[in-house]
Amino acid sequence: MGWSHNVTVSGRTAASQEGMPPAKPFDLFPTRIWQVSLNRFSSRFAEWLATIEALRAAAPIPAGRTNRGGWNSTDNAVLHQPIFGELHKTIRDYCLQAFNEMGLASPAFELQSWANIHDRGGFNFQHMHEGALLCGTFYLQVPEGSGALVFKDPRPGVHNSYAKGSGANAFKDIQLHPSAGLLVLFPHWFEHFVEPHGNDTPRICIPFNALPP
Ligand SMILES: [Fe+2]
């Protein structure tokens, strides 16, 4: 996955300018997300997965929203359960890192969190997390064939770009292929969707919103 796309000037172009230096590129309006592996908790994954399966068994009607072909919890405080205590604290710490880099210092916030399961064919419609300071997902089970998390290019004007793909100023969508243990943080206004799941073993994650109090 290409997160940065360096602009290089070919030798032929530079030579044709007879010693003139190439124009220096400046990438404006970058969009930052954060990724970190939390595999140091891997010995806990089995009990966390069992907890989520139990949540589903106890309340099998999905909350719905943008999830289709799977189940998501109506419980929006999943990470507040004591069994997720360490994970909750760790995610809060990474939110603070992101807030710091966003120039927000250390705002007061609460984590709203829920469980998300995709059975075979399950997916999420395109959406954004309106009203949050920041949002993200922790991936607990990502079998082969899991759909990508796709971020839509957030620059309205670039949808008219003649150039498509990884070049400078080209229109592009970004596919993120998570694995179990990955924590991803991204801006709440970043539109995204999840491609259909292609395995009989479900894809299971814990999405969250950092909400102002
Ligand atoms: Fe989402």
Boltz pocket constraint, residues with backbone or C-beta under 6 A from the ligand:
constraints:
  - pocket:
      binder: B
      contacts: [[A, 127], [A, 128], [A, 129], [A, 192], [A, 207]]
      max_distance: 6.0
